[in-house]
Amino acid sequence: MNKTVHIIGAGLAGSEAAWQLAKRGINVKLFEMKPVKFSPAHKSKNFAELVCSNSFRADDSSHNAVGLMHQEMRLFDSLVMRCADTCKVPAGGALAVDRDGFSAMITQELAGMPNIEIITGEVTDFPQSDDPLTIIATGPLTSSDFIDAILQKVNHNSLSFYDAIAPVVYKESIDFTKAWYQSRYDKGDKFDYINCPMSEEQYYQFVDALLSAEKMPFHDFETPNYFDGCLPIEVMAERGRDTLLFGPMKPVGLTNPNSTEKPYAVVQLRQDNKEDTLRNIVGFQTKLKYGEQERIFRMIPGLEHAEFARLGGIHKNTFIKSPELLDKYLRLKAQPNVMFAGQISGCEGYVESANVGMLAGYYAAAFVSGQTPIVPPETTATGAMLKHLQDTTGCYQPMNINFGIFPTIQGEVTANGKFRKIKGADRKEAYCRRALTDFKKWQEQLNV
């Protein structure tokens, strides 16, 4: 068998897959269209560019599903996690990274691997059945020509939705006579988040402005189908005038030191780069026109004179219907020499994308080495994510990792051999404990 694997796309999934293959001695040809061609949302020539947020979300592996996935990936020697840990910036209990430093480190690591050949330029043709094993990891911003090639192969079994980008402001332009530093419920360092308070009157004026603002129009052939985990702020406002009070603008867990009046709503800004000169407005992904963004977001107390390093935007996200199209090894059933990984396979989120890329890299290494891969237990975060890609029925939708897709845990056997029922908050800890135990057992079985 040809011991070279082709990977199309050097985003989070493709980069992670390339790393997992190369460190196992497998030759890799990594195809990336940048810098020859950029998608509407990408600006950097480097790999694994983060465009929507700089956060990998919660990093607690004892009670949180995505934090658990972080730890499983660290145990598997994930390049994405190693670079994220090296390039992290303060974000309370979350793992946020310096975008530029992170993607530069990923690029440098892969470029330094002697068995990875990097080929720049757009791929527009679908792999042939006699081509080497190929991992398609072109992500949610796959070029239209390659999407057309994929759709022809899978008989148009594809879904798409729209993913929005939050604006970023220069920290020095924030008015700290109104804003203050504090993490919600004082978790993490107090400097992790900057908070801008709103009175009841200011909040509803802001919502009215969102509802009446001009938005970027869709093309005639586009129908928006937003993912609930990343709704544009104006779409949230359309779902009810109080919706934002229970979402990105909730005022709980915060105390304004500049006023005795309790804020009715709070806008938070999270550190966006290592030097802490930039702050992104948390949860404010948007499709508003640029002029409207500047006008409306400057209504927020503390941001009246905000200078924007980047305004919000929106991009199309396309993914295949994995439960119908892929086998348990992420291979296309109709053409097993083609695998899919990352967000184009139907997972959602930076971490999940890299995790599926990690698994695809291991699977591909096993295949070209003449071995049958061992599927991770569904009790692990890695296995639970894979199972979602395989077994979901009905109208398939992307999914972040969460305990709802893990096998239910009723109890566990204690050290003295007795069965103990698990209830309430203890269940999350039990899920994590079981997952890490099973993940380590799975790793011990692997030969490649």
C-alpha positions as a Markdown table, in Angstrom:
| # | Residue | x | y | z |
|---|---|---|---|---|
| 1 | Met | 0.0 | 0.0 | 0.0 |
| 2 | Asn | 1.1 | 3.6 | -0.7 |
| 3 | Lys | 2.5 | 4.9 | 2.6 |
| 4 | Thr | 1.9 | 8.5 | 1.6 |
| 5 | Val | -1.3 | 10.2 | 2.8 |
| 6 | His | -2.8 | 13.3 | 1.1 |
| 7 | Ile | -4.5 | 15.9 | 3.3 |
| 8 | Ile | -6.5 | 18.7 | 1.7 |
| 9 | Gly | -6.8 | 21.7 | 4.0 |
| 10 | Ala | -4.4 | 22.9 | 6.7 |
| 11 | Gly | -6.9 | 24.2 | 9.2 |
| 12 | Leu | -7.2 | 22.8 | 12.7 |
| 13 | Ala | -8.3 | 19.3 | 11.6 |
| 14 | Gly | -5.9 | 19.0 | 8.6 |
| 15 | Ser | -2.9 | 20.3 | 10.6 |
| 16 | Glu | -3.6 | 17.9 | 13.5 |
| 17 | Ala | -4.1 | 15.0 | 11.1 |
| 18 | Ala | -0.8 | 15.8 | 9.4 |
| 19 | Trp | 1.0 | 15.9 | 12.7 |
| 20 | Gln | -0.4 | 12.6 | 13.9 |
| 21 | Leu | 0.6 | 10.9 | 10.6 |
| 22 | Ala | 4.1 | 12.5 | 10.4 |
| 23 | Lys | 5.1 | 11.7 | 13.9 |
| 24 | Arg | 4.2 | 8.0 | 13.2 |
| 25 | Gly | 6.6 | 8.0 | 10.2 |
| 26 | Ile | 4.0 | 8.4 | 7.5 |
| 27 | Asn | 4.7 | 10.6 | 4.5 |
| 28 | Val | 2.2 | 13.4 | 4.1 |
| 29 | Lys | 1.3 | 15.7 | 1.2 |
| 30 | Leu | -0.5 | 18.7 | 2.8 |
| 31 | Phe | -2.5 | 20.8 | 0.3 |
| 32 | Glu | -3.5 | 24.3 | 1.4 |
| 33 | Met | -4.9 | 27.0 | -0.9 |
| 34 | Lys | -3.5 | 29.9 | 1.1 |
| 35 | Pro | -1.7 | 32.2 | 0.3 |
| 36 | Val | -2.6 | 31.6 | -3.4 |
| 37 | Lys | -6.3 | 32.0 | -2.5 |
| 38 | Phe | -8.1 | 33.2 | 0.6 |
| 39 | Ser | -11.6 | 32.6 | 1.8 |
| 40 | Pro | -13.6 | 35.7 | 2.7 |
| 41 | Ala | -12.9 | 35.2 | 6.4 |
| 42 | His | -9.2 | 34.3 | 6.3 |
| 43 | Lys | -6.4 | 36.9 | 6.3 |
| 44 | Ser | -3.3 | 35.1 | 7.5 |
| 45 | Lys | -1.1 | 32.9 | 5.3 |
| 46 | Asn | -0.5 | 30.6 | 8.3 |
| 47 | Phe | -2.2 | 27.3 | 9.0 |
| 48 | Ala | -5.0 | 26.7 | 11.6 |
| 49 | Glu | -6.1 | 30.3 | 11.5 |
| 50 | Leu | -8.8 | 31.2 | 14.1 |
| 51 | Val | -11.4 | 33.4 | 12.6 |
| 52 | Cys | -14.5 | 33.3 | 14.9 |
| 53 | Ser | -13.1 | 33.5 | 18.4 |
| 54 | Asn | -9.8 | 32.9 | 20.1 |
| 55 | Ser | -11.3 | 30.7 | 22.8 |
| 56 | Phe | -11.1 | 26.9 | 23.0 |
| 57 | Arg | -13.7 | 27.2 | 25.8 |
| 58 | Ala | -13.6 | 25.7 | 29.3 |
| 59 | Asp | -10.4 | 23.9 | 30.3 |
| 60 | Asp | -11.7 | 22.0 | 33.3 |
| 61 | Ser | -11.2 | 18.3 | 32.6 |
| 62 | Ser | -12.9 | 17.2 | 35.9 |
| 63 | His | -16.4 | 18.7 | 35.3 |
| 64 | Asn | -16.6 | 20.0 | 31.7 |
| 65 | Ala | -17.0 | 18.1 | 28.4 |
| 66 | Val | -14.8 | 20.3 | 26.3 |
| 67 | Gly | -12.2 | 20.5 | 29.0 |
| 68 | Leu | -12.3 | 16.7 | 29.1 |
| 69 | Met | -11.7 | 16.7 | 25.3 |
| 70 | His | -8.7 | 19.0 | 25.8 |
| 71 | Gln | -7.2 | 16.5 | 28.2 |
| 72 | Glu | -7.8 | 13.5 | 26.0 |
| 73 | Met | -6.0 | 15.3 | 23.2 |
| 74 | Arg | -3.1 | 16.2 | 25.4 |
| 75 | Leu | -2.8 | 12.5 | 26.3 |
| 76 | Phe | -2.7 | 11.8 | 22.6 |
| 77 | Asp | 0.1 | 14.3 | 22.0 |
| 78 | Ser | -2.1 | 16.7 | 20.0 |
| 79 | Leu | -0.2 | 19.4 | 18.2 |
| 80 | Val | -3.2 | 21.8 | 18.4 |
| 81 | Met | -3.4 | 21.4 | 22.2 |
| 82 | Arg | 0.4 | 21.8 | 22.7 |
| 83 | Cys | 0.4 | 25.0 | 20.7 |
| 84 | Ala | -2.7 | 26.3 | 22.4 |
| 85 | Asp | -1.1 | 25.7 | 25.8 |
| 86 | Thr | 2.0 | 27.5 | 24.7 |
| 87 | Cys | 0.2 | 30.5 | 23.3 |
| 88 | Lys | -2.6 | 30.8 | 25.9 |
| 89 | Val | -3.7 | 34.2 | 27.1 |
| 90 | Pro | -5.7 | 34.9 | 30.4 |
| 91 | Ala | -9.4 | 34.0 | 30.1 |
| 92 | Gly | -10.6 | 32.8 | 33.5 |
| 93 | Gly | -11.4 | 29.2 | 33.4 |
| 94 | Ala | -11.3 | 29.1 | 29.6 |
| 95 | Leu | -8.4 | 28.3 | 27.3 |
| 96 | Ala | -8.0 | 31.3 | 25.0 |
| 97 | Val | -5.0 | 31.8 | 22.7 |
| 98 | Asp | -3.0 | 34.5 | 21.0 |
| 99 | Arg | -4.4 | 33.9 | 17.4 |
| 100 | Asp | -1.3 | 34.9 | 15.5 |
| 101 | Gly | 1.2 | 33.2 | 17.8 |
| 102 | Phe | -0.9 | 30.0 | 17.7 |
| 103 | Ser | -1.2 | 29.7 | 14.0 |
| 104 | Ala | 2.4 | 30.7 | 13.4 |
| 105 | Met | 3.6 | 27.9 | 15.8 |
| 106 | Ile | 1.4 | 25.3 | 14.1 |
| 107 | Thr | 2.8 | 26.3 | 10.7 |
| 108 | Gln | 6.4 | 26.3 | 12.0 |
| 109 | Glu | 6.0 | 22.8 | 13.5 |
| 110 | Leu | 4.5 | 21.2 | 10.4 |
| 111 | Ala | 7.0 | 23.0 | 8.1 |
| 112 | Gly | 9.8 | 21.5 | 10.1 |
| 113 | Met | 8.7 | 17.9 | 9.7 |
| 114 | Pro | 10.9 | 16.3 | 7.1 |
| 115 | Asn | 8.1 | 13.9 | 5.9 |
| 116 | Ile | 5.5 | 16.6 | 5.3 |
| 117 | Glu | 5.4 | 18.2 | 1.9 |
| 118 | Ile | 3.4 | 21.4 | 1.8 |
| 119 | Ile | 1.7 | 22.2 | -1.5 |
| 120 | Thr | 0.1 | 25.6 | -1.9 |
| 121 | Gly | -2.8 | 26.2 | -4.3 |
| 122 | Glu | -6.5 | 25.4 | -4.5 |
| 123 | Val | -7.6 | 21.8 | -5.0 |
| 124 | Thr | -10.7 | 21.7 | -7.2 |
| 125 | Asp | -10.9 | 18.0 | -8.2 |
| 126 | Phe | -12.3 | 15.2 | -6.0 |
| 127 | Pro | -9.7 | 12.4 | -5.4 |
| 128 | Gln | -9.9 | 9.4 | -7.8 |
| 129 | Ser | -10.5 | 5.9 | -6.5 |
| 130 | Asp | -6.9 | 4.9 | -7.3 |
| 131 | Asp | -5.3 | 7.9 | -5.6 |
| 132 | Pro | -3.5 | 7.6 | -2.2 |
| 133 | Leu | -5.6 | 7.7 | 0.9 |
| 134 | Thr | -6.8 | 11.3 | 1.2 |
| 135 | Ile | -8.2 | 13.2 | 4.2 |
| 136 | Ile | -10.5 | 16.1 | 3.2 |
| 137 | Ala | -10.3 | 18.7 | 6.0 |
| 138 | Thr | -11.2 | 21.8 | 4.1 |
| 139 | Gly | -13.3 | 23.2 | 6.9 |
| 140 | Pro | -16.5 | 25.3 | 7.0 |
| 141 | Leu | -15.0 | 27.7 | 4.4 |
| 142 | Thr | -14.3 | 25.2 | 1.6 |
| 143 | Ser | -14.0 | 26.9 | -1.7 |
| 144 | Ser | -17.0 | 26.8 | -4.0 |
| 145 | Asp | -15.3 | 24.8 | -6.7 |
| 146 | Phe | -14.2 | 22.0 | -4.4 |
| 147 | Ile | -17.6 | 22.0 | -2.7 |
| 148 | Asp | -19.1 | 21.4 | -6.1 |
| 149 | Ala | -16.8 | 18.5 | -6.7 |
| 150 | Ile | -17.7 | 17.0 | -3.3 |
| 151 | Leu | -21.4 | 17.5 | -3.9 |
| 152 | Gln | -21.2 | 15.7 | -7.2 |
| 153 | Lys | -19.6 | 12.7 | -5.5 |
| 154 | Val | -22.1 | 12.6 | -2.6 |
| 155 | Asn | -25.2 | 13.2 | -4.7 |
| 156 | His | -25.8 | 16.6 | -3.0 |
| 157 | Asn | -26.2 | 15.1 | 0.5 |
| 158 | Ser | -25.0 | 18.3 | 2.1 |
| 159 | Leu | -26.2 | 20.8 | 4.7 |
| 160 | Ser | -25.0 | 24.3 | 5.3 |
| 161 | Phe | -25.4 | 27.1 | 7.9 |
| 162 | Tyr | -23.9 | 30.5 | 8.5 |
| 163 | Asp | -21.3 | 31.3 | 11.1 |
| 164 | Ala | -20.6 | 34.8 | 12.3 |
| 165 | Ile | -17.5 | 36.6 | 13.5 |
| 166 | Ala | -17.4 | 39.0 | 16.6 |
| 167 | Pro | -15.9 | 42.4 | 16.4 |
| 168 | Val | -12.5 | 43.3 | 18.1 |
| 169 | Val | -11.7 | 46.6 | 19.7 |
| 170 | Tyr | -8.4 | 48.2 | 20.8 |
| 171 | Lys | -8.3 | 48.1 | 24.6 |
| 172 | Glu | -6.8 | 51.6 | 24.9 |
| 173 | Ser | -10.0 | 53.0 | 23.4 |
| 174 | Ile | -12.3 | 51.6 | 26.2 |
| 175 | Asp | -13.5 | 54.1 | 28.8 |
| 176 | Phe | -12.6 | 52.6 | 32.2 |
| 177 | Thr | -14.6 | 55.3 | 34.1 |
| 178 | Lys | -17.5 | 53.2 | 33.1 |
| 179 | Ala | -16.0 | 49.7 | 32.4 |
| 180 | Trp | -14.2 | 47.5 | 34.9 |
| 181 | Tyr | -12.2 | 44.3 | 35.1 |
| 182 | Gln | -13.8 | 41.2 | 36.6 |
| 183 | Ser | -14.4 | 37.6 | 35.7 |
| 184 | Arg | -17.9 | 36.3 | 36.3 |
| 185 | Tyr | -18.3 | 35.0 | 39.8 |
| 186 | Asp | -14.6 | 36.0 | 40.2 |
| 187 | Lys | -13.4 | 32.9 | 38.5 |
| 188 | Gly | -9.9 | 33.2 | 37.2 |
| 189 | Asp | -8.0 | 36.4 | 37.1 |
| 190 | Lys | -10.0 | 39.6 | 37.4 |
| 191 | Phe | -8.2 | 41.0 | 34.3 |
| 192 | Asp | -9.5 | 38.2 | 32.1 |
| 193 | Tyr | -12.7 | 40.2 | 31.2 |
| 194 | Ile | -13.6 | 43.8 | 30.8 |
| 195 | Asn | -17.3 | 44.6 | 31.6 |
| 196 | Cys | -19.5 | 47.4 | 30.3 |
| 197 | Pro | -22.7 | 47.9 | 32.2 |
| 198 | Met | -26.1 | 49.0 | 30.9 |
| 199 | Ser | -29.1 | 50.4 | 32.6 |
| 200 | Glu | -32.6 | 49.1 | 31.7 |
| 201 | Glu | -33.2 | 52.1 | 29.4 |
| 202 | Gln | -29.9 | 51.7 | 27.7 |
| 203 | Tyr | -30.4 | 48.0 | 27.2 |
| 204 | Tyr | -33.8 | 48.4 | 25.4 |
| 205 | Gln | -32.5 | 51.3 | 23.3 |
| 206 | Phe | -29.7 | 49.0 | 22.3 |
| 207 | Val | -32.0 | 46.1 | 21.4 |
| 208 | Asp | -34.3 | 48.5 | 19.4 |
| 209 | Ala | -31.2 | 49.6 | 17.5 |
| 210 | Leu | -30.2 | 46.0 | 16.7 |
| 211 | Leu | -33.7 | 45.2 | 15.5 |
| 212 | Ser | -33.9 | 48.2 | 13.1 |
| 213 | Ala | -30.3 | 48.1 | 11.9 |
| 214 | Glu | -29.3 | 47.4 | 8.3 |
| 215 | Lys | -27.9 | 44.0 | 7.7 |
| 216 | Met | -25.7 | 42.6 | 4.9 |
| 217 | Pro | -28.1 | 41.0 | 2.4 |
| 218 | Phe | -27.9 | 37.3 | 1.4 |
| 219 | His | -27.5 | 36.3 | -2.2 |
| 220 | Asp | -30.6 | 35.0 | -3.9 |
| 221 | Phe | -29.4 | 31.4 | -3.7 |
| 222 | Glu | -28.6 | 31.6 | 0.0 |
| 223 | Thr | -30.9 | 30.5 | 2.8 |
| 224 | Pro | -29.7 | 31.2 | 6.4 |
| 225 | Asn | -29.7 | 28.2 | 8.7 |
| 226 | Tyr | -27.9 | 29.3 | 11.8 |
| 227 | Phe | -26.3 | 27.0 | 14.4 |
| 228 | Asp | -27.8 | 27.8 | 17.8 |
| 229 | Gly | -24.4 | 27.8 | 19.5 |
| 230 | Cys | -23.2 | 30.8 | 17.4 |
| 231 | Leu | -26.2 | 33.0 | 16.6 |
| 232 | Pro | -25.6 | 36.6 | 15.3 |
| 233 | Ile | -26.5 | 39.0 | 18.1 |
| 234 | Glu | -29.3 | 40.6 | 16.0 |
| 235 | Val | -30.8 | 37.2 | 15.4 |
| 236 | Met | -30.9 | 36.6 | 19.2 |
| 237 | Ala | -32.6 | 39.9 | 19.7 |
| 238 | Glu | -35.2 | 39.0 | 17.1 |
| 239 | Arg | -36.1 | 35.9 | 19.2 |
| 240 | Gly | -37.3 | 38.2 | 22.1 |
| 241 | Arg | -36.3 | 41.6 | 23.5 |
| 242 | Asp | -35.0 | 39.9 | 26.7 |
| 243 | Thr | -33.2 | 37.1 | 25.1 |
| 244 | Leu | -29.8 | 38.7 | 25.4 |
| 245 | Leu | -30.2 | 39.1 | 29.2 |
| 246 | Phe | -30.0 | 35.3 | 29.4 |
| 247 | Gly | -27.2 | 35.0 | 26.8 |
| 248 | Pro | -24.1 | 37.2 | 26.2 |
| 249 | Met | -25.4 | 40.2 | 28.1 |
| 250 | Lys | -26.5 | 38.5 | 31.3 |
| 251 | Pro | -25.6 | 40.6 | 34.4 |
| 252 | Val | -25.1 | 37.9 | 36.9 |
| 253 | Gly | -21.9 | 37.2 | 38.9 |
| 254 | Leu | -20.6 | 40.8 | 38.4 |
| 255 | Thr | -20.4 | 43.9 | 40.6 |
| 256 | Asn | -19.8 | 47.3 | 39.1 |
| 257 | Pro | -17.2 | 49.2 | 41.3 |
| 258 | Asn | -18.0 | 52.5 | 39.4 |
| 259 | Ser | -21.7 | 52.6 | 40.6 |
| 260 | Thr | -23.9 | 51.6 | 43.4 |
| 261 | Glu | -26.6 | 50.8 | 40.8 |
| 262 | Lys | -26.8 | 47.1 | 39.8 |
| 263 | Pro | -26.3 | 46.8 | 36.0 |
| 264 | Tyr | -29.4 | 45.6 | 34.1 |
| 265 | Ala | -27.2 | 44.1 | 31.4 |
| 266 | Val | -23.4 | 43.7 | 30.9 |
| 267 | Val | -21.3 | 43.4 | 27.8 |
| 268 | Gln | -18.0 | 41.5 | 28.3 |
| 269 | Leu | -14.8 | 41.8 | 26.3 |
| 270 | Arg | -12.3 | 39.0 | 26.4 |
| 271 | Gln | -8.5 | 39.2 | 25.7 |
| 272 | Asp | -7.8 | 38.6 | 22.1 |
| 273 | Asn | -4.0 | 38.6 | 21.9 |
| 274 | Lys | -1.0 | 37.9 | 24.2 |
| 275 | Glu | 0.0 | 41.6 | 24.5 |
| 276 | Asp | -3.6 | 42.4 | 25.6 |
| 277 | Thr | -4.0 | 45.3 | 23.2 |
| 278 | Leu | -7.1 | 43.8 | 21.6 |
| 279 | Arg | -10.4 | 42.7 | 23.1 |
| 280 | Asn | -13.2 | 40.8 | 21.4 |
| 281 | Ile | -16.8 | 41.5 | 22.3 |
| 282 | Val | -18.0 | 38.2 | 23.7 |
| 283 | Gly | -21.0 | 36.7 | 21.9 |
| 284 | Phe | -21.4 | 39.7 | 19.5 |
| 285 | Gln | -21.0 | 37.8 | 16.2 |
| 286 | Thr | -23.0 | 39.7 | 13.7 |
| 287 | Lys | -24.2 | 40.3 | 10.1 |
| 288 | Leu | -24.8 | 44.0 | 10.6 |
| 289 | Lys | -23.4 | 46.4 | 8.0 |
| 290 | Tyr | -20.0 | 47.8 | 9.1 |
| 291 | Gly | -21.4 | 51.4 | 9.6 |
| 292 | Glu | -24.2 | 50.0 | 11.7 |
| 293 | Gln | -21.8 | 48.0 | 13.9 |
| 294 | Glu | -19.8 | 51.1 | 14.7 |
| 295 | Arg | -22.9 | 53.2 | 15.4 |
| 296 | Ile | -24.7 | 50.6 | 17.5 |
| 297 | Phe | -21.8 | 49.1 | 19.5 |
| 298 | Arg | -20.7 | 52.6 | 20.5 |
| 299 | Met | -24.0 | 52.9 | 22.3 |
| 300 | Ile | -22.5 | 50.5 | 24.9 |
| 301 | Pro | -21.3 | 52.5 | 28.0 |
| 302 | Gly | -17.5 | 52.4 | 27.9 |
| 303 | Leu | -17.3 | 51.9 | 24.1 |
| 304 | Glu | -18.6 | 55.3 | 23.0 |
| 305 | His | -15.1 | 56.0 | 21.5 |
| 306 | Ala | -14.2 | 52.4 | 20.7 |
| 307 | Glu | -11.7 | 51.9 | 17.9 |
| 308 | Phe | -12.3 | 48.7 | 16.0 |
| 309 | Ala | -9.4 | 46.5 | 15.0 |
| 310 | Arg | -11.9 | 44.2 | 13.2 |
| 311 | Leu | -15.6 | 44.5 | 12.6 |
| 312 | Gly | -17.9 | 41.5 | 12.7 |
| 313 | Gly | -18.7 | 39.5 | 9.6 |
| 314 | Ile | -20.4 | 36.3 | 8.5 |
| 315 | His | -19.4 | 33.3 | 6.4 |
| 316 | Lys | -21.0 | 30.2 | 5.0 |
| 317 | Asn | -20.4 | 26.9 | 6.7 |
| 318 | Thr | -20.8 | 23.8 | 4.7 |
| 319 | Phe | -20.7 | 20.2 | 5.9 |
| 320 | Ile | -21.6 | 16.8 | 4.7 |
| 321 | Lys | -24.3 | 14.5 | 6.1 |
| 322 | Ser | -21.8 | 12.2 | 7.9 |
| 323 | Pro | -24.2 | 9.6 | 9.4 |
| 324 | Glu | -25.3 | 8.7 | 5.8 |
| 325 | Leu | -22.0 | 9.1 | 4.0 |
| 326 | Leu | -19.2 | 8.0 | 6.3 |
| 327 | Asp | -18.3 | 4.7 | 8.0 |
| 328 | Lys | -17.0 | 4.3 | 11.5 |
| 329 | Tyr | -13.5 | 5.2 | 10.4 |
| 330 | Leu | -14.5 | 8.5 | 8.8 |
| 331 | Arg | -14.2 | 7.0 | 5.3 |
| 332 | Leu | -16.6 | 7.8 | 2.5 |
| 333 | Lys | -18.7 | 4.6 | 2.1 |
| 334 | Ala | -18.8 | 5.1 | -1.7 |
| 335 | Gln | -15.0 | 5.6 | -1.9 |
| 336 | Pro | -13.1 | 4.3 | 1.1 |
| 337 | Asn | -9.8 | 5.9 | 0.0 |
| 338 | Val | -11.3 | 9.3 | 1.0 |
| 339 | Met | -11.8 | 10.3 | 4.6 |
| 340 | Phe | -13.4 | 13.5 | 6.0 |
| 341 | Ala | -12.3 | 15.3 | 9.1 |
| 342 | Gly | -13.0 | 18.6 | 11.0 |
| 343 | Gln | -16.0 | 20.8 | 10.6 |
| 344 | Ile | -16.8 | 19.7 | 7.1 |
| 345 | Ser | -17.6 | 16.3 | 8.6 |
| 346 | Gly | -20.3 | 17.8 | 10.7 |
| 347 | Cys | -18.7 | 18.5 | 14.1 |
| 348 | Glu | -18.8 | 22.1 | 15.5 |
| 349 | Gly | -16.1 | 24.1 | 17.2 |
| 350 | Tyr | -12.4 | 24.5 | 17.2 |
| 351 | Val | -11.6 | 21.8 | 19.7 |
| 352 | Glu | -14.0 | 19.3 | 18.1 |
| 353 | Ser | -12.6 | 20.0 | 14.7 |
| 354 | Ala | -9.0 | 19.3 | 15.8 |
| 355 | Asn | -10.2 | 16.3 | 17.8 |
| 356 | Val | -11.7 | 14.6 | 14.7 |
| 357 | Gly | -8.6 | 15.5 | 12.7 |
| 358 | Met | -6.5 | 13.8 | 15.4 |
| 359 | Leu | -8.6 | 10.7 | 15.1 |
| 360 | Ala | -8.5 | 10.8 | 11.3 |
| 361 | Gly | -4.7 | 11.0 | 11.4 |
| 362 | Tyr | -4.5 | 7.9 | 13.7 |
| 363 | Tyr | -6.9 | 6.0 | 11.5 |
| 364 | Ala | -5.1 | 6.9 | 8.3 |
| 365 | Ala | -1.7 | 5.9 | 9.9 |
| 366 | Ala | -3.2 | 2.5 | 10.8 |
| 367 | Phe | -4.6 | 1.9 | 7.3 |
| 368 | Val | -1.4 | 2.7 | 5.4 |
| 369 | Ser | 0.5 | 0.5 | 7.9 |
| 370 | Gly | -1.7 | -2.5 | 7.1 |
| 371 | Gln | -3.6 | -2.4 | 10.4 |
| 372 | Thr | -7.2 | -2.1 | 11.4 |
| 373 | Pro | -7.8 | 1.0 | 13.6 |
| 374 | Ile | -9.3 | 0.6 | 17.0 |
| 375 | Val | -12.3 | 2.9 | 17.6 |
| 376 | Pro | -12.2 | 4.9 | 20.8 |
| 377 | Pro | -14.9 | 4.0 | 23.4 |
| 378 | Glu | -18.0 | 6.1 | 23.2 |
| 379 | Thr | -17.6 | 6.8 | 26.9 |
| 380 | Thr | -14.7 | 9.1 | 26.0 |
| 381 | Ala | -15.2 | 12.6 | 24.6 |
| 382 | Thr | -13.3 | 11.5 | 21.4 |
| 383 | Gly | -15.6 | 8.5 | 21.1 |
| 384 | Ala | -18.8 | 10.4 | 21.9 |
| 385 | Met | -18.0 | 13.0 | 19.2 |
| 386 | Leu | -17.3 | 10.2 | 16.7 |
| 387 | Lys | -20.6 | 8.4 | 17.6 |
| 388 | His | -22.5 | 11.7 | 17.0 |
| 389 | Leu | -21.0 | 11.8 | 13.5 |
| 390 | Gln | -22.1 | 8.2 | 12.9 |
| 391 | Asp | -25.4 | 7.5 | 14.5 |
| 392 | Thr | -27.5 | 10.7 | 14.5 |
| 393 | Thr | -30.8 | 10.3 | 12.9 |
| 394 | Gly | -33.3 | 12.7 | 11.4 |
| 395 | Cys | -32.2 | 16.2 | 10.4 |
| 396 | Tyr | -28.5 | 16.2 | 11.1 |
| 397 | Gln | -27.1 | 19.2 | 12.8 |
| 398 | Pro | -23.5 | 20.1 | 14.0 |
| 399 | Met | -22.8 | 19.5 | 17.7 |
| 400 | Asn | -20.3 | 20.7 | 20.2 |
| 401 | Ile | -19.1 | 18.1 | 22.6 |
| 402 | Asn | -21.4 | 17.8 | 25.6 |
| 403 | Phe | -22.4 | 15.2 | 28.2 |
| 404 | Gly | -25.7 | 14.8 | 26.5 |
| 405 | Ile | -24.1 | 12.7 | 23.7 |
| 406 | Phe | -22.2 | 10.4 | 26.2 |
| 407 | Pro | -23.7 | 7.1 | 27.3 |
| 408 | Thr | -25.7 | 7.7 | 30.5 |
| 409 | Ile | -24.0 | 6.9 | 33.7 |
| 410 | Gln | -26.1 | 5.7 | 36.6 |
| 411 | Gly | -23.4 | 4.9 | 39.1 |
| 412 | Glu | -20.0 | 3.4 | 39.6 |
| 413 | Val | -18.3 | 0.7 | 41.7 |
| 414 | Thr | -16.4 | 2.0 | 44.7 |
| 415 | Ala | -13.1 | 0.9 | 46.0 |
| 416 | Asn | -14.7 | -1.6 | 48.3 |
| 417 | Gly | -16.7 | -3.2 | 45.5 |
| 418 | Lys | -20.1 | -1.6 | 46.2 |
| 419 | Phe | -22.2 | 0.1 | 43.6 |
| 420 | Arg | -22.8 | 3.8 | 44.2 |
| 421 | Lys | -25.6 | 5.8 | 42.5 |
| 422 | Ile | -24.5 | 9.1 | 41.0 |
| 423 | Lys | -26.8 | 12.1 | 41.0 |
| 424 | Gly | -26.8 | 15.8 | 40.2 |
| 425 | Ala | -23.5 | 17.7 | 40.0 |
| 426 | Asp | -21.5 | 14.5 | 40.8 |
| 427 | Arg | -22.5 | 13.0 | 37.5 |
| 428 | Lys | -20.3 | 15.4 | 35.4 |
| 429 | Glu | -17.3 | 14.5 | 37.5 |
| 430 | Ala | -18.1 | 10.8 | 37.0 |
| 431 | Tyr | -18.4 | 11.2 | 33.3 |
| 432 | Cys | -14.9 | 12.8 | 33.2 |
| 433 | Arg | -13.4 | 10.2 | 35.5 |
| 434 | Arg | -14.8 | 7.3 | 33.5 |
| 435 | Ala | -13.8 | 8.9 | 30.2 |
| 436 | Leu | -10.1 | 9.5 | 31.2 |
| 437 | Thr | -9.9 | 5.9 | 32.5 |
| 438 | Asp | -11.3 | 4.5 | 29.3 |
| 439 | Phe | -9.3 | 6.7 | 27.1 |
| 440 | Lys | -6.0 | 5.6 | 28.7 |
| 441 | Lys | -7.1 | 1.9 | 28.3 |
| 442 | Trp | -7.8 | 2.6 | 24.6 |
| 443 | Gln | -4.4 | 4.2 | 24.1 |
| 444 | Glu | -2.7 | 1.1 | 25.6 |
| 445 | Gln | -4.2 | -1.0 | 22.8 |
| 446 | Leu | -2.9 | 1.0 | 19.9 |
| 447 | Asn | 0.0 | -0.3 | 17.9 |
| 448 | Val | 0.5 | 2.7 | 15.6 |
